[in-house]
Amino acid sequence: MTGAIQVDTAADDTRVTLSFGANDEVTYAALTPADAKTIATALDQAAARAETADSVEEPTNE
């Protein structure tokens, strides 16, 4: 399934709208700028941990 993530700001920059999902179901979240920053930081940190874990090779029994 292919999905999409979209981030928009309100005309007055007081809200950030986050939407994600696929054609059959899309979830929307209206966030304050502070909440959006908190989510962005958490996603960035989780992605960095996942990337690090993915690059660590399993030890071999040679």
C-alpha positions as CSV (number, residue, x, y, z in Angstrom):
1,M,0.0,0.0,0.0
2,T,1.4,3.4,-0.9
3,G,0.6,6.2,1.4
4,A,1.3,9.9,1.6
5,I,2.2,12.4,4.3
6,Q,1.3,16.1,3.9
7,V,2.0,19.0,6.2
8,D,0.3,22.4,5.7
9,T,0.1,25.6,7.8
10,A,-3.0,27.8,8.2
11,A,-3.0,31.1,6.5
12,D,-2.3,32.9,9.8
13,D,0.4,30.3,10.8
14,T,-1.4,29.5,14.0
15,R,-2.1,25.8,13.1
16,V,-0.2,23.0,11.4
17,T,-2.3,20.4,9.7
18,L,-0.7,16.9,9.4
19,S,-2.4,14.3,7.2
20,F,-1.3,10.8,6.4
21,G,-2.7,7.7,4.9
22,A,-3.8,6.3,1.5
23,N,-6.7,6.9,-0.8
24,D,-9.1,4.7,1.2
25,E,-8.4,6.3,4.6
26,V,-6.7,9.6,5.5
27,T,-6.1,10.8,9.0
28,Y,-5.9,14.5,9.8
29,A,-4.5,16.2,12.8
30,A,-4.7,20.0,13.6
31,L,-1.7,20.9,15.7
32,T,-0.4,23.9,17.5
33,P,3.1,24.9,16.3
34,A,4.5,23.6,19.6
35,D,2.8,20.2,19.2
36,A,4.1,20.0,15.6
37,K,7.6,20.7,16.7
38,T,7.3,18.0,19.5
39,I,6.1,15.4,16.9
40,A,8.8,16.4,14.4
41,T,11.5,16.0,17.1
42,A,10.2,12.6,18.2
43,L,10.0,11.4,14.6
44,D,13.6,12.6,13.9
45,Q,14.9,10.9,17.1
46,A,13.1,7.6,16.3
47,A,14.3,7.7,12.7
48,A,17.9,8.2,13.9
49,R,17.7,5.3,16.3
50,A,16.1,3.1,13.7
51,E,18.8,4.0,11.2
52,T,21.5,3.3,13.7
53,A,20.0,-0.1,14.6
54,D,19.7,-1.0,10.9
55,S,23.4,-0.2,10.3
56,V,24.6,-2.4,13.2
57,E,25.5,-5.8,11.9
58,E,24.7,-9.0,13.8
59,P,27.8,-10.7,15.1
60,T,28.7,-13.9,13.3
61,N,30.0,-17.1,14.8
62,E,33.0,-17.6,12.6
